[in-house]
């Protein structure tokens, strides 16, 4: 183990390093809010467990809300606040009861009750070896703050054929099914409610930045699909509320959204990307994925009571 100064790094060399209940080296940030890309928020918040896989890029703070919660980073991954290079900078940016940082990975800093570092793993800010839990609420259903039931009663199913084009306006619908290679546009600000959403492979989707998509059941995107606001990275992400058990982002897909799934698991497949932020019950991922916190320069309020 190597320590460098008061604001240096803790690094494991040649094997695993366990740190459990030790000296508090610096003070954590207080009063954090969800979906805030500054040091004062959680970009990626779960109740129980988040697993970032190997060769991942994580931009933004990470938290596991409940006692017993786990944040796990795979091998050769970077977490920080700088999208241009998340491997630099130090702050108290990962908060959980249990924290595992895989071999060769680097995170900006941490507060946890149990810390495990793989060989060559780096915590750039000296880790705080205690954390107060829960982070935001002892009610798992409140991890995203207020969350209204989603009611799609009376909505008619909507289907977009493979290779087709559709402009969808605000309203209440049944199940939305978008075929492979189709193009869809959620054309204006407002509320779009669906019983479920299934987007096929290689779909191009554009969403108004002030749209709110509400999904009562499962949400899934096929491989190579995009669901973006008008100008990627230039407008704020849209809001995606999912009351169901699964949010699936398939291989090579890109979703630009604030994802709110307090009862569900977010599943990111290989080389998928979320630009925005999320809160959920749990999150898992395959390797080479990216989670990049993006907002409009200040918290949207979408997660706040």
Backbone bond lengths (Angstrom), bond angles and torsions (degrees), N, CA, C in turn:
res aa  C-N    CA-C-N  psi(-1)  N-CA   C-N-CA  omega(-1)  CA-C   N-CA-C  phi
1 X - - - 1.462 - - 1.515 109.30 -
2 X 1.321 115.96 139.38 1.456 120.65 179.71 1.523 109.27 -126.18
3 X 1.339 116.92 130.43 1.459 122.08 175.42 1.524 108.06 -116.71
4 X 1.325 116.19 136.53 1.470 120.57 -178.02 1.510 108.15 -125.92
5 X 1.340 117.64 100.57 1.456 121.52 172.98 1.517 113.84 63.65
6 X 1.326 114.78 -175.46 1.458 119.79 -179.04 1.503 113.34 -75.88
7 X 1.323 117.91 -21.54 1.455 119.92 179.11 1.518 109.70 -124.32
8 X 1.315 115.68 29.75 1.455 119.87 -178.84 1.495 112.71 -88.95
9 X 1.335 116.38 -149.52 1.442 120.94 -173.79 1.511 110.70 -118.69
10 X 1.317 115.23 156.93 1.459 121.88 165.35 1.513 106.32 -112.55
11 X 1.316 116.56 128.51 1.457 120.73 -174.04 1.519 109.43 -136.17
12 X 1.320 115.72 142.75 1.465 120.65 176.11 1.519 108.93 -100.43
13 X 1.322 116.17 133.99 1.461 121.48 -179.48 1.518 109.59 -118.41
14 X 1.336 116.45 125.21 1.458 120.50 168.42 1.505 116.17 76.81
15 X 1.316 119.61 -0.79 1.457 120.26 -179.95 1.507 110.48 -178.60
16 X 1.337 116.42 -169.71 1.448 121.91 -178.49 1.518 110.25 -86.02
17 X 1.314 115.50 145.29 1.453 122.14 176.58 1.527 108.11 -123.21
18 X 1.330 116.92 124.82 1.460 122.06 176.04 1.524 108.69 -107.92
19 X 1.318 116.96 132.39 1.454 122.37 174.33 1.514 107.98 -128.60
20 X 1.339 117.22 122.40 1.454 120.81 -177.21 1.525 108.50 -134.19
21 X 1.350 116.46 120.28 1.458 123.81 173.54 1.524 112.05 53.16
22 X 1.310 116.16 88.46 1.454 120.53 -179.05 1.506 112.11 -136.41
23 X 1.314 116.25 -155.79 1.449 123.86 -175.39 1.524 111.28 -76.46
24 X 1.327 116.65 133.14 1.456 120.98 173.66 1.528 108.65 -77.01
25 X 1.314 116.75 120.64 1.459 121.62 -173.73 1.511 113.37 -94.41
26 X 1.334 118.31 -27.44 1.463 121.02 177.17 1.515 108.00 -156.75
27 X 1.317 116.58 167.24 1.459 120.15 -174.89 1.510 111.17 -88.54
28 X 1.364 118.26 137.64 1.455 121.01 177.75 1.522 111.19 -76.88
29 X 1.329 115.07 165.72 1.460 120.00 173.26 1.520 109.57 -68.60
30 X 1.318 117.28 147.91 1.452 122.52 -177.87 1.516 110.18 -117.26
31 X 1.346 115.56 159.00 1.443 121.45 173.13 1.516 114.05 64.20
32 X 1.323 117.56 38.11 1.460 119.90 -176.86 1.521 111.84 -73.00
33 X 1.329 114.91 148.62 1.459 122.17 176.81 1.518 108.75 -118.44
34 X 1.326 116.38 158.69 1.460 120.65 178.83 1.523 110.91 -78.48
35 X 1.320 114.91 151.10 1.463 123.83 178.23 1.523 112.68 54.35
36 X 1.315 114.61 50.51 1.452 123.01 175.96 1.524 106.10 -126.85
37 X 1.325 117.31 120.80 1.459 121.30 -174.89 1.522 113.68 -80.52
38 X 1.328 118.29 -3.11 1.457 120.47 176.98 1.526 109.80 -80.87
39 X 1.333 116.45 -179.73 1.459 120.62 176.20 1.522 112.60 -67.26
40 X 1.328 117.23 -9.81 1.463 121.13 -174.49 1.520 113.80 -96.98
41 X 1.316 118.26 14.00 1.462 120.05 -177.48 1.509 112.87 -139.48
42 X 1.333 115.46 173.44 1.459 122.87 172.00 1.519 108.19 -108.88
43 X 1.301 115.91 115.22 1.459 119.75 175.52 1.516 111.53 -75.96
44 X 1.346 116.43 -35.36 1.470 122.67 -174.23 1.523 107.32 -132.02
45 X 1.328 115.87 101.19 1.460 122.35 -171.94 1.519 110.05 -122.16
46 X 1.329 116.78 130.33 1.465 122.17 176.06 1.526 108.79 -128.00
47 X 1.323 115.18 164.95 1.456 119.28 171.39 1.514 111.80 -78.50
48 X 1.350 116.51 -47.76 1.456 120.27 -164.59 1.522 115.14 -116.83
49 X 1.319 118.73 -50.57 1.461 120.18 -170.05 1.517 110.32 -155.52
50 X 1.341 115.31 133.13 1.456 120.68 170.38 1.528 107.37 -127.99
51 X 1.316 115.77 130.27 1.456 121.29 178.51 1.516 108.65 -120.45
52 X 1.329 115.74 109.03 1.456 121.69 172.12 1.528 107.06 -92.46
53 X 1.319 117.25 130.12 1.451 120.43 -172.64 1.534 111.24 -87.78
54 X 1.323 115.57 -171.53 1.464 121.84 -176.50 1.531 111.85 -65.48
55 X 1.338 115.74 151.69 1.469 122.64 173.05 1.524 111.87 57.42
56 X 1.323 116.03 40.69 1.460 121.76 -177.39 1.520 111.03 -102.30
57 X 1.335 115.53 156.02 1.460 123.24 173.29 1.513 108.18 -120.82
58 X 1.343 116.10 119.48 1.453 121.96 -178.30 1.522 108.23 -120.05
59 X 1.321 117.02 118.39 1.460 122.21 178.46 1.524 108.00 -113.58
60 X 1.324 116.16 116.64 1.454 121.10 -179.27 1.519 111.37 120.82
61 X 1.325 115.68 162.37 1.454 121.73 179.72 1.526 111.26 -72.57
62 X 1.336 115.42 151.29 1.463 122.97 -175.73 1.520 108.52 -126.63
63 X 1.340 117.37 139.24 1.461 120.32 177.78 1.511 112.61 -145.15
64 X 1.349 115.58 145.30 1.468 122.99 168.39 1.519 106.28 -114.25
65 X 1.300 116.78 114.71 1.451 123.70 -165.56 1.521 114.88 -66.22
66 X 1.328 118.86 -44.18 1.454 122.46 -164.90 1.526 113.58 -97.04
67 X 1.334 117.64 156.30 1.466 119.94 170.41 1.529 110.25 -55.26
68 X 1.331 115.85 139.97 1.460 120.98 -175.38 1.504 113.93 84.90
69 X 1.335 117.82 -4.65 1.463 121.61 -179.28 1.520 112.14 -67.55
70 X 1.326 115.28 153.07 1.459 121.90 -174.95 1.518 110.53 -132.24
71 X 1.339 116.41 133.75 1.459 122.83 166.89 1.523 107.10 -115.73
72 X 1.326 116.46 124.35 1.463 121.16 -178.12 1.529 109.35 -125.38
73 X 1.326 115.63 126.94 1.458 122.40 172.65 1.527 107.95 -104.77
74 X 1.334 116.69 135.78 1.448 120.81 175.95 1.516 111.76 -76.27
75 X 1.316 116.57 -160.29 1.460 121.86 -177.74 1.531 111.34 -83.22
76 X 1.335 114.56 148.67 1.478 122.36 169.57 1.525 112.75 55.15
77 X 1.319 115.79 43.88 1.462 122.05 179.64 1.518 109.69 -117.40
78 X 1.344 115.26 160.58 1.457 120.69 179.12 1.519 109.89 -129.63
79 X 1.340 115.02 140.33 1.461 121.74 174.31 1.515 108.43 -131.52
80 X 1.324 116.69 135.18 1.453 121.75 178.05 1.506 110.19 -174.01
81 X 1.323 115.67 -167.58 1.453 121.25 -175.81 1.521 112.66 -105.51
82 X 1.325 117.36 -5.34 1.458 122.04 -174.41 1.524 109.32 -107.25
83 X 1.334 116.88 111.86 1.467 119.57 -177.96 1.523 111.68 -62.49
84 X 1.336 117.43 -35.24 1.456 119.81 -179.12 1.522 111.41 -63.96
85 X 1.344 116.20 -32.20 1.465 120.24 178.15 1.525 109.26 -157.99
86 X 1.337 118.26 88.73 1.466 120.14 -178.98 1.522 113.39 -70.70
87 X 1.342 118.06 -2.22 1.461 121.34 178.80 1.526 112.49 -84.83
88 X 1.336 118.08 0.95 1.460 120.78 179.67 1.518 109.29 -121.02
89 X 1.347 115.83 164.20 1.456 121.70 179.92 1.512 111.23 89.89
90 X 1.334 116.07 150.10 1.455 119.71 179.50 1.520 110.19 -137.71
91 X 1.325 115.03 137.66 1.455 123.06 178.68 1.521 106.83 -166.91
92 X 1.330 116.77 168.11 1.464 120.88 176.24 1.519 106.74 -82.56
93 X 1.321 116.74 94.97 1.460 119.78 -165.13 1.523 114.99 -121.99
94 X 1.329 119.25 -7.85 1.463 122.66 177.83 1.522 107.77 -128.29
95 X 1.343 116.31 123.02 1.458 121.58 -175.10 1.520 109.96 -127.29
96 X 1.349 116.48 124.10 1.464 120.16 179.13 1.513 109.89 -169.74
97 X 1.327 115.48 160.81 1.454 120.21 174.75 1.520 110.37 -62.52
98 X 1.358 116.15 -49.08 1.456 122.44 179.99 1.524 109.03 -120.46
99 X 1.320 116.17 137.42 1.452 121.49 -178.75 1.523 109.44 -136.46
100 X 1.329 116.15 129.52 1.458 122.74 176.09 1.524 107.78 -123.44
101 X 1.334 116.44 126.61 1.460 122.17 177.55 1.522 106.99 -116.93
102 X 1.319 116.46 115.91 1.446 121.94 -172.29 1.516 114.12 -72.57
103 X 1.304 114.40 169.68 1.461 123.34 -177.47 1.521 112.09 -52.15
104 X 1.333 116.25 126.98 1.450 121.85 175.16 1.512 115.40 75.20
105 X 1.327 118.48 4.93 1.466 121.03 -179.45 1.525 110.57 -90.14
106 X 1.332 115.15 159.84 1.453 121.30 -177.80 1.520 109.22 -136.92
107 X 1.346 116.68 128.50 1.457 121.12 176.16 1.522 109.01 -123.92
108 X 1.339 116.03 157.39 1.458 120.45 -173.20 1.517 112.44 -69.48
109 X 1.330 118.03 -34.35 1.449 122.00 -178.51 1.511 109.50 170.18
110 X 1.346 117.28 172.94 1.457 118.44 -173.55 1.519 111.60 -157.06
111 X 1.339 114.28 158.90 1.459 123.20 165.14 1.525 106.27 -135.68
112 X 1.326 116.61 122.82 1.464 121.55 -175.86 1.515 109.32 -159.03
113 X 1.331 115.28 162.50 1.460 120.62 175.30 1.519 112.39 -92.35
114 X 1.319 117.35 -21.12 1.463 122.79 177.92 1.514 108.03 -139.60
115 X 1.323 116.73 121.41 1.456 122.08 -177.38 1.522 109.90 -124.25
116 X 1.339 116.08 128.50 1.460 122.27 178.37 1.519 108.55 -125.53
117 X 1.325 116.52 123.80 1.457 121.96 -179.16 1.517 109.96 -114.53
118 X 1.343 116.69 131.17 1.447 121.33 172.27 1.515 111.41 -77.67
119 X 1.320 115.58 172.51 1.464 120.83 -179.10 1.526 110.03 -58.36
120 X 1.325 117.06 129.85 1.452 121.62 177.80 1.509 114.95 74.94
121 X 1.332 118.44 4.79 1.467 121.20 177.75 1.528 109.75 -73.82
122 X 1.329 115.98 148.69 1.460 121.34 -175.00 1.519 110.20 -130.56
123 X 1.334 115.75 132.34 1.466 122.85 167.00 1.518 105.66 -111.43
124 X 1.325 117.34 107.96 1.462 120.89 -166.47 1.526 112.70 -71.12
125 X 1.334 118.28 -36.63 1.458 121.35 170.57 1.524 106.99 -93.12
126 X 1.342 120.21 136.26 1.460 118.95 -179.88 1.525 111.29 -51.99
127 X 1.321 118.14 128.87 1.472 120.37 -172.69 1.519 112.01 -68.80
128 X 1.325 115.31 140.06 1.461 121.64 171.72 1.521 107.28 -85.02
129 X 1.314 117.09 126.81 1.460 121.07 -172.41 1.520 111.45 -100.07
130 X 1.310 115.39 38.58 1.459 122.98 172.38 1.517 107.53 -161.63
131 X 1.330 116.13 146.81 1.456 121.13 177.23 1.519 108.45 -146.82
132 X 1.324 117.28 140.94 1.453 122.43 177.08 1.522 109.42 -90.15
133 X 1.318 116.49 126.04 1.462 122.41 -177.86 1.527 109.86 -123.80
134 X 1.342 117.75 150.60 1.464 127.33 0.79 1.527 111.50 -72.01
135 X 1.327 114.92 161.45 1.458 119.78 179.92 1.517 111.86 -73.24
136 X 1.351 116.20 -41.18 1.463 119.36 -175.70 1.522 113.47 -126.28
137 X 1.346 118.73 -33.89 1.460 120.96 -177.39 1.520 110.17 -164.87
138 X 1.346 117.07 142.30 1.459 119.72 174.03 1.520 112.61 -83.35
139 X 1.314 117.27 -1.24 1.463 122.99 174.62 1.525 108.02 -97.99
140 X 1.338 118.70 110.09 1.466 119.97 -177.13 1.516 114.01 -55.49
141 X 1.333 117.02 -31.55 1.462 119.48 -178.55 1.523 112.29 -70.83
142 X 1.340 117.21 -10.76 1.459 121.34 -177.69 1.522 113.05 -104.24
143 X 1.332 117.41 15.45 1.460 119.29 -179.30 1.522 111.76 -60.38
144 X 1.318 117.38 -28.79 1.463 122.12 177.54 1.521 112.24 -97.02
145 X 1.319 118.25 8.04 1.449 120.32 -171.34 1.525 109.84 80.15
146 X 1.324 116.42 -152.11 1.462 120.46 179.77 1.523 110.05 -63.30
147 X 1.336 115.81 134.72 1.462 120.76 -179.77 1.523 107.90 -144.58
148 X 1.327 116.03 111.02 1.460 121.51 -177.36 1.524 111.04 -80.24
149 X 1.351 116.34 146.73 1.463 120.04 173.28 1.524 110.10 -58.04
150 X 1.320 115.56 143.17 1.467 121.49 179.66 1.518 108.54 -101.92
151 X 1.309 116.84 120.89 1.465 122.84 -175.25 1.521 109.58 -116.49
152 X 1.330 115.95 114.02 1.465 120.73 178.52 1.527 112.14 -105.35
153 X 1.325 116.52 17.00 1.464 121.34 -177.78 1.527 110.63 -56.42
154 X 1.311 115.96 132.28 1.456 121.90 176.37 1.510 114.79 86.32
155 X 1.332 117.76 -4.84 1.456 120.03 179.71 1.519 111.91 -77.92
156 X 1.309 116.72 143.04 1.467 121.76 178.13 1.522 110.17 -90.17
157 X 1.344 117.64 141.98 1.467 120.23 177.09 1.523 111.39 -59.23
158 X 1.329 114.56 150.71 1.459 120.80 -179.74 1.521 108.09 -130.97
159 X 1.332 116.72 125.42 1.458 121.64 -177.88 1.520 109.81 -127.04
160 X 1.329 115.49 131.55 1.460 122.35 175.78 1.523 107.03 -111.58
161 X 1.339 118.80 118.81 1.471 120.06 -174.69 1.520 112.23 -68.23
162 X 1.311 116.43 159.79 1.461 121.62 175.89 1.520 110.06 -54.79
163 X 1.326 116.27 131.09 1.453 121.29 -179.03 1.502 114.92 75.30
164 X 1.326 117.95 1.74 1.456 121.15 -177.24 1.513 112.85 -85.01
165 X 1.332 114.47 179.37 1.461 122.33 179.17 1.516 108.26 -132.10
166 X 1.333 116.78 140.34 1.454 120.22 178.71 1.514 110.20 -148.95
167 X 1.328 115.31 139.06 1.461 122.29 169.83 1.518 106.82 -108.18
168 X 1.332 116.48 120.99 1.461 121.94 -175.45 1.526 108.19 -107.80
169 X 1.313 115.70 132.05 1.458 121.26 -179.57 1.526 109.93 -104.48
170 X 1.330 117.61 160.40 1.467 119.55 179.52 1.518 112.07 -55.93
171 X 1.337 116.09 146.38 1.442 121.23 -179.42 1.511 111.51 159.40
172 X 1.340 115.68 -174.28 1.461 122.80 179.17 1.521 108.35 -109.79
173 X 1.334 116.28 127.09 1.460 123.15 -176.69 1.527 109.73 -128.45
174 X 1.332 115.35 168.68 1.447 120.85 169.44 1.517 109.38 -83.52
175 X 1.323 116.80 -135.56 1.465 120.74 178.20 1.527 110.10 -73.70
176 X 1.338 116.48 137.54 1.459 122.41 173.25 1.520 108.25 -104.08
177 X 1.341 116.15 123.56 1.459 122.16 176.86 1.521 107.81 -124.36
178 X 1.328 116.66 122.39 1.463 122.01 -179.05 1.528 107.62 -115.46
179 X 1.323 116.60 121.68 1.455 121.68 -176.67 1.519 113.02 -73.77
180 X 1.322 115.52 164.94 1.465 121.27 -178.68 1.529 111.49 -58.58
181 X 1.331 115.80 139.12 1.448 120.71 175.12 1.510 115.65 73.04
182 X 1.315 117.94 7.96 1.463 120.84 -179.19 1.529 111.11 -80.45
183 X 1.330 115.13 168.04 1.458 122.89 174.73 1.517 108.28 -123.67
184 X 1.341 116.47 128.23 1.462 120.36 179.22 1.524 109.00 -129.27
185 X 1.326 115.14 145.82 1.459 121.86 179.00 1.525 108.29 -131.85
186 X 1.335 115.93 122.74 1.461 121.52 171.03 1.522 104.80 -93.57
187 X 1.319 115.57 101.92 1.458 121.40 -151.84 1.508 115.89 -79.50
188 X 1.317 119.24 -22.89 1.460 118.61 -171.69 1.518 110.65 -147.20
189 X 1.326 114.15 169.95 1.461 120.00 175.19 1.524 109.45 -64.01
190 X 1.334 115.76 150.68 1.450 119.97 178.42 1.506 111.76 136.79
191 X 1.333 115.52 -173.93 1.455 123.36 -174.64 1.526 110.67 -104.07
192 X 1.331 115.58 128.58 1.457 123.78 176.46 1.535 107.17 -118.14
193 X 1.319 117.70 118.78 1.463 121.11 -176.49 1.519 109.91 -116.96
194 X 1.346 115.58 131.59 1.466 122.66 -178.25 1.525 109.76 -132.46
195 X 1.331 115.09 151.06 1.469 119.14 173.44 1.528 110.62 -72.44
196 X 1.320 117.30 -36.85 1.458 123.53 174.74 1.524 107.38 -159.93
197 X 1.346 115.91 163.04 1.458 120.93 178.56 1.519 108.15 -134.34
198 X 1.340 115.48 124.85 1.463 121.44 174.96 1.523 107.71 -128.04
199 X 1.329 115.72 110.44 1.462 122.56 -179.48 1.519 107.80 -105.70
200 X 1.317 117.01 127.75 1.452 121.72 -176.88 1.515 112.70 -74.07
201 X 1.336 115.49 -164.62 1.457 122.03 -178.67 1.526 111.40 -85.42
202 X 1.333 116.06 149.38 1.467 123.23 175.61 1.520 112.95 55.07
203 X 1.315 114.60 39.30 1.467 121.65 176.63 1.521 108.71 -92.63
204 X 1.336 116.30 138.64 1.465 122.45 173.78 1.519 108.53 -105.23
205 X 1.323 116.39 119.40 1.456 120.56 -179.52 1.510 111.65 -126.87
206 X 1.325 115.93 138.23 1.461 122.20 177.16 1.521 108.21 -123.39
207 X 1.336 115.70 133.50 1.459 121.04 -176.34 1.525 108.90 -126.80
208 X 1.324 116.55 133.75 1.457 120.40 174.87 1.522 108.78 -60.43
209 X 1.336 116.92 138.06 1.459 119.51 -174.36 1.522 112.85 -64.66
210 X 1.327 118.56 -20.97 1.459 121.47 178.50 1.518 112.53 -100.80
211 X 1.330 116.59 17.29 1.458 120.95 174.68 1.523 110.46 -83.71
212 X 1.338 115.66 150.45 1.463 122.88 172.67 1.521 107.31 -124.04
213 X 1.329 116.69 117.10 1.465 121.93 177.52 1.522 108.28 -98.48
214 X 1.344 116.37 120.72 1.458 123.11 179.85 1.516 109.14 -110.60
215 X 1.339 117.03 126.20 1.464 122.09 -176.35 1.520 108.10 -125.86
216 X 1.336 116.01 118.96 1.469 120.43 -177.71 1.520 112.11 -72.68
217 X 1.337 117.24 -33.12 1.459 121.61 -176.93 1.514 112.05 -115.61
218 X 1.325 116.05 -133.16 1.457 122.47 -174.73 1.528 111.32 -80.68
219 X 1.339 115.20 145.22 1.460 122.46 172.11 1.522 108.13 -121.41
220 X 1.338 117.19 130.22 1.461 119.40 178.57 1.519 110.37 -144.87
221 X 1.343 114.98 145.87 1.460 123.70 175.20 1.519 108.24 -123.01
222 X 1.327 116.87 131.92 1.452 121.94 177.65 1.518 112.16 -75.24
223 X 1.315 115.85 175.20 1.462 121.22 -175.39 1.521 111.42 -65.86
224 X 1.339 115.59 143.06 1.453 121.67 175.23 1.507 115.51 69.85
225 X 1.327 118.03 16.36 1.463 120.95 -179.32 1.523 111.02 -97.56
226 X 1.334 115.29 155.82 1.456 121.92 178.55 1.519 109.47 -128.73
227 X 1.316 115.79 139.79 1.457 121.91 172.74 1.526 105.96 -135.16
228 X 1.341 115.20 100.10 1.453 122.37 -166.38 1.509 111.04 -126.08
229 X 1.338 115.65 156.78 1.458 119.47 168.50 1.516 108.93 -75.09
230 X 1.313 116.41 -179.49 1.462 120.81 -169.11 1.526 113.09 -55.78
231 X 1.340 117.09 -44.68 1.455 121.91 -179.96 1.521 107.79 -130.13
232 X 1.326 116.83 109.44 1.455 121.77 -175.74 1.516 110.95 -53.90
233 X 1.332 116.49 125.65 1.452 122.07 176.08 1.509 114.79 79.14
234 X 1.332 118.31 -5.63 1.461 120.93 -177.32 1.522 111.85 -108.80
235 X 1.306 118.31 -29.92 1.453 122.17 172.06 1.523 108.29 -104.20
236 X 1.340 116.16 160.14 1.449 119.28 176.65 1.514 110.93 -68.82
237 X 1.331 118.05 155.49 1.465 120.57 177.86 1.527 111.34 -67.31
238 X 1.327 115.92 153.37 1.458 119.50 174.10 1.527 109.02 -80.23
239 X 1.337 116.65 169.73 1.463 122.09 -178.77 1.524 109.14 -99.48
240 X 1.342 116.36 129.67 1.456 123.26 176.60 1.519 108.20 -120.32
241 X 1.338 117.26 107.85 1.463 123.60 176.24 1.520 109.19 -98.14
242 X 1.328 117.53 123.88 1.466 121.88 -179.83 1.522 108.18 -126.93
243 X 1.343 115.76 119.63 1.455 120.52 179.13 1.521 112.24 -90.94
244 X 1.320 117.56 -12.55 1.451 122.05 -177.41 1.517 112.94 -78.57
245 X 1.349 114.68 -174.38 1.461 121.46 -171.53 1.520 113.87 -88.03
246 X 1.347 118.59 -15.58 1.462 120.19 -172.57 1.535 110.92 -137.10
247 X 1.330 115.09 134.61 1.457 122.70 163.76 1.526 105.43 -121.43
248 X 1.328 117.38 112.56 1.462 120.88 -174.81 1.528 109.96 -113.51
249 X 1.343 115.39 124.68 1.461 122.31 176.59 1.529 106.01 -114.86
250 X 1.330 117.40 107.61 1.458 120.60 -170.94 1.519 112.20 -79.90
251 X 1.315 115.22 176.20 1.462 122.82 -171.45 1.522 112.47 -53.89
252 X 1.339 115.37 129.67 1.460 121.29 175.17 1.505 114.93 70.61
253 X 1.335 118.59 13.81 1.461 121.00 -179.96 1.523 110.66 -93.81
254 X 1.332 115.05 156.62 1.456 122.04 -177.51 1.520 109.40 -129.92
255 X 1.322 115.76 122.88 1.457 122.95 178.81 1.522 108.08 -120.47
256 X 1.334 116.10 126.16 1.460 121.22 179.16 1.521 108.55 -111.09
257 X 1.338 116.26 90.29 1.453 119.73 -170.84 1.516 111.64 -158.34
258 X 1.335 114.87 156.42 1.455 122.74 162.52 1.530 105.91 -86.61
259 X 1.309 117.10 109.05 1.466 121.57 -174.09 1.520 108.81 -97.53
260 X 1.319 116.14 119.25 1.469 122.03 -179.93 1.520 107.69 -117.43
261 X 1.335 116.49 108.99 1.465 121.93 -176.87 1.525 109.12 -139.43
262 X 1.329 118.45 69.83 1.469 120.62 -170.75 1.515 114.68 -64.58
263 X 1.337 118.01 -20.46 1.468 120.99 -178.57 1.528 112.22 -106.32
264 X 1.322 117.00 2.06 1.458 120.02 -168.13 1.511 114.49 -122.28
265 X 1.331 113.83 174.67 1.455 123.67 174.71 1.522 108.82 -108.48
266 X 1.331 116.61 132.40 1.459 122.28 171.42 1.521 107.29 -91.67
267 X 1.322 116.85 124.53 1.461 121.94 -178.83 1.526 108.44 -118.40
268 X 1.333 115.68 113.70 1.456 121.88 -179.79 1.527 108.82 -106.45
269 X 1.327 116.47 122.46 1.447 119.92 178.29 1.530 110.72 -87.61
270 X 1.318 116.57 177.85 1.459 122.91 -171.38 1.536 111.76 -53.57
271 X 1.337 115.15 134.60 1.466 123.49 174.37 1.526 112.87 60.50
272 X 1.320 117.81 22.36 1.461 120.36 173.88 1.528 109.70 -86.04
273 X 1.329 115.47 161.94 1.468 121.03 -175.04 1.521 109.17 -138.49
274 X 1.318 115.55 135.04 1.459 121.34 163.84 1.516 107.17 -115.54
275 X 1.331 115.88 120.49 1.463 122.14 170.33 1.523 106.42 -105.19
276 X 1.309 116.08 115.63 1.451 120.85 -175.97 1.507 108.20 147.85
277 X 1.328 117.44 -112.42 1.449 122.55 179.83 1.519 107.23 -176.04
278 X 1.344 117.34 174.71 1.456 118.74 179.38 1.516 111.00 -158.10
279 X 1.321 115.22 154.09 1.462 123.07 162.70 1.511 106.63 -135.30
280 X 1.325 116.49 140.45 1.463 121.05 -173.84 1.515 108.99 -162.25
281 X 1.323 115.76 173.17 1.454 118.66 174.10 1.524 110.86 -69.53
282 X 1.348 116.69 -40.61 1.458 120.96 178.02 1.520 108.96 -156.19
283 X 1.351 115.83 169.96 1.457 121.66 178.98 1.527 108.81 -149.60
284 X 1.332 116.50 136.53 1.459 121.69 173.06 1.523 108.72 -132.94
285 X 1.339 116.09 162.52 1.458 119.11 -177.76 1.520 110.74 -154.30
286 X 1.329 115.52 155.55 1.456 122.85 167.74 1.526 108.32 -90.13
287 X 1.344 116.26 176.07 1.457 119.28 -172.20 1.528 112.48 -73.07
288 X 1.338 113.40 163.80 1.467 123.20 173.97 1.521 112.64 63.53
289 X 1.320 116.44 34.10 1.466 120.54 177.34 1.514 109.76 -98.76
290 X 1.340 116.42 169.78 1.462 121.61 177.83 1.518 109.87 -137.73
291 X 1.311 115.45 135.02 1.463 123.25 172.48 1.524 106.49 -121.78
292 X 1.324 117.04 109.85 1.460 121.89 -172.70 1.517 108.79 -119.34
293 X 1.329 115.69 112.88 1.457 118.48 -179.89 1.518 110.20 -68.21
294 X 1.309 115.05 128.64 1.465 122.03 -178.92 1.512 108.44 -142.21
295 X 1.312 116.30 125.17 1.464 119.88 171.96 1.518 108.09 -135.33
296 X 1.304 116.81 -166.17 1.468 121.10 -177.32 1.521 112.09 -96.96
297 X 1.339 115.38 19.99 1.453 119.79 179.76 1.505 113.28 102.75
298 X 1.346 116.92 -10.57 1.452 121.65 175.53 1.508 106.98 -156.45
299 X 1.380 117.73 162.58 1.461 118.53 -178.95 1.509 111.81 -58.01
300 X 1.322 116.48 140.76 1.458 120.85 -178.52 1.509 112.25 -75.84
301 X 1.334 116.71 -21.29 1.454 120.13 -173.66 1.496 112.73 83.99
302 X 1.331 118.57 -2.22 1.465 120.39 -175.74 1.509 112.89 -64.07
303 X 1.351 117.83 -24.58 1.456 120.30 -177.24 1.530 112.26 -102.30
304 X 1.305 116.66 -0.27 1.448 118.81 -169.26 1.512 112.15 -99.56
305 X 1.326 115.25 146.28 1.469 119.91 176.57 1.529 109.81 -70.38
